């Protein structure tokens, strides 16, 4: 599960660290969390999504993916926008 990338970069924790530096600690430089925060796409979901809502999300992402792939140089056309890669459960 991914939640917001590097949480210590979120405004609430940045503010907390300024006000109370000892309020929390980190074990490393969190480079992996930074990478996720900077390079991942977060798709918000919740248990109340209907099949129609999920289908809409899939269609929208497919449209974006196909549009983006069409604008990439030929060396980057490995973007997979096939119908089978976006099946909903």
C-alpha positions in Angstrom: 0.0 0.0 0.0 1.3 3.4 -0.9 0.2 6.4 1.0 1.5 9.8 0.0 5.1 9.0 -0.7 7.5 10.4 1.9 5.2 11.4 4.7 7.9 13.4 6.5 7.8 15.8 3.5 4.0 16.4 4.0 3.2 19.9 5.4 1.9 18.6 8.8 5.0 16.7 9.6 7.3 19.4 8.2 5.6 21.9 10.6 5.7 19.4 13.5 9.5 18.8 12.9 10.1 22.6 13.0 8.0 23.1 16.2 9.1 19.9 18.0 12.3 18.4 16.4 12.1 15.3 18.8 8.5 14.5 17.9 9.5 11.8 15.5 12.6 10.2 14.1 13.6 8.6 10.8 15.9 5.6 10.5 17.5 6.6 7.1 17.5 9.4 4.6 14.3 7.9 3.1 15.6 8.0 -0.4 13.2 5.2 -1.5 10.2 7.1 -0.1 11.4 10.3 -1.9 11.7 8.3 -5.2 8.1 7.0 -4.8 6.9 10.6 -3.9 8.6 12.0 -7.0 7.9 9.3 -9.6 4.8 7.4 -8.6 1.2 8.2 -9.5 -1.2 8.0 -6.7 -4.7 6.8 -7.5 -7.1 7.4 -4.6 -9.5 4.5 -3.9 -11.9 3.5 -1.2 -14.2 0.5 -0.6 -17.3 2.4 -1.8 -16.2 2.6 -5.5 -18.7 1.0 -7.8 -17.8 -1.0 -10.9 -18.9 2.0 -13.0 -16.5 4.3 -11.1 -13.6 1.8 -11.5 -14.4 1.4 -15.2 -14.3 5.2 -15.6 -10.9 5.4 -13.9 -9.6 2.6 -16.1 -10.9 4.3 -19.3 -9.4 7.6 -18.2 -6.0 6.2 -17.5 -6.1 4.2 -20.8 -6.9 7.4 -22.7 -4.1 9.3 -21.0 -1.6 6.4 -21.5 -2.5 6.1 -25.2 -2.3 9.8 -25.8 1.0 10.1 -23.9 2.5 7.1 -25.8 1.5 8.6 -29.1 3.6 11.7 -28.2 6.7 9.8 -27.1 9.8 9.3 -29.3 9.8 5.9 -30.9 12.4 4.7 -28.5 9.8 5.0 -25.7 6.9 3.2 -27.2 7.1 0.3 -24.8 4.3 1.9 -22.8 1.7 -0.9 -22.4 -1.8 0.4 -23.1 -3.3 -2.8 -24.2 -6.8 -3.6 -23.1 -5.6 -6.7 -21.2 -3.2 -4.7 -19.1 -6.1 -2.6 -17.6 -8.6 -5.3 -16.7 -10.6 -4.5 -13.5 -11.1 -7.3 -11.0 
